Amino acid sequence: MTNQAFKQLSRYEQLERTTKNNLLDEWSSQLCDVINEVIEYDMEGYNSTDLKDVDFDNLEEIVGERLWESIDGDADVIYTANAKLICDILDIDIFGECDMTGEKFSSWSHAAFSGIHTMIYNELDIMAFLNKAVSDHFSKFLLETIKLADNSENK
């Protein structure tokens, strides 16, 4: 099946053909989007050129909160049929316990949320993503600063 044909399927049909690696790729992309949004809006006006001034713990906390919201609002968690498929893909026992709280799962959505959250935190290096995005942000800022300096010298 071509990528274009796959995209035309309903989300449920896509999930029926999805593997854990595909799911991980989707959430890796989502994580990048969340981090870029955090850097764009939460570091807005941050003009230091020194990486040691960045509060990575605070940024990581903000990313974690936004990621939580993103997972919680995702169709794969909200819709029971999709949540069941997520549980199948991630091999989650609906009668098992949540890794985060130790509670028994209260619903398919609860189990899918827990599975996605655990997969992201166990399989993706969030700090590596964050470090790269912050470095890219600084590189862009430095290039803009250099261009401004060059423009003012040429006048």
LUMMARLUM-678690 format. One record per residue (C-alpha): x, y, z; residue in one letter. Coordinates in steps of 0.25 Angstrom, whole numbers, plus 5000, padded with zeros to 4 digits. Example, Ala and Ser with C-alpha at 12.3 -4.5 7.8 and 13.67 -1.06 7.14 Angstrom:
<lomis>
504949825031A/505549965029S/
</lomis>
This chain:
<lomis>
500050005000M/500550144996T/500750255006N/499650334999Q/498650215000A/499050195014F/498750345018K/497350335011Q/496950225021L/496150255033S/496950265046R/496350135050Y/496750065037E/498150125039Q/498250075053L/497849935048E/499149935039R/500050005049T/501249945057T/501849995070K/502950055061N/501950135053N/501350185066L/502650225071L/502950305058D/501650375059E/501950415074W/503350455071S/502850555061S/501750605071Q/502850615081L/503650705072C/502450795069D/502150805084V/503650845087I/503650945075N/502451005080E/502951015094V/504251085089I/503551175080E/502551225091Y/503251205104D/504551245100M/504051365092E/504851495096G/505951405101Y/507151475095N/508351415102S/509351345094T/509851255105D/509351115106L/509651115121K/508651215123D/507551125118V/506651055129D/506550925123F/505850865135D/504750965133N/504650945118L/504550795121E/503450815130E/502650905121I/502950795109V/502450685119G/501150765122E/500850795107R/501150655103L/500150605114W/499150695108E/499450655094S/499350505098I/498050535106D/497350605094G/497850505083D/496750425076A/497450295079D/497150315093V/495850385092I/495150285084Y/494950145090T/495150065077A/496450135074N/496850125089A/496649975088K/497549965075L/498550045082I/498549945094C/498649835084D/499849905077I/500549925090L/500149795096D/499449855108I/498549765117D/497349845120I/497249775133F/498649815137G/499149935144E/499550075140C/501150085140D/501050235145M/500050215157T/499950065159G/498450075158E/497549975150K/497150025137F/495850095138S/495550095123S/496150065109W/496450215108S/497250205121H/498050085117A/498350145103A/498750285110F/499650205119S/500250125108G/500550245099I/501150325110H/502050205115T/502450175101M/502950325099I/503650335112Y/504350195110N/504650195095E/504950345092L/506050425098D/505250555101I/506450625106M/507250595093A/506050655085F/506050775094L/507550805093N/507550795078K/506350885077A/506950985087V/508250985079S/507551005066D/506851125073H/508151185077F/508751165064S/507651235057K/507651345067F/509151365065L/509051365050L/507951475051E/508851555060T/510051545051I/509151585039K/508651705047L/510051745050A/510551735036D/509351815031N/509651925041S/511151925037E/510751935022N/509952065024K/
</lomis>
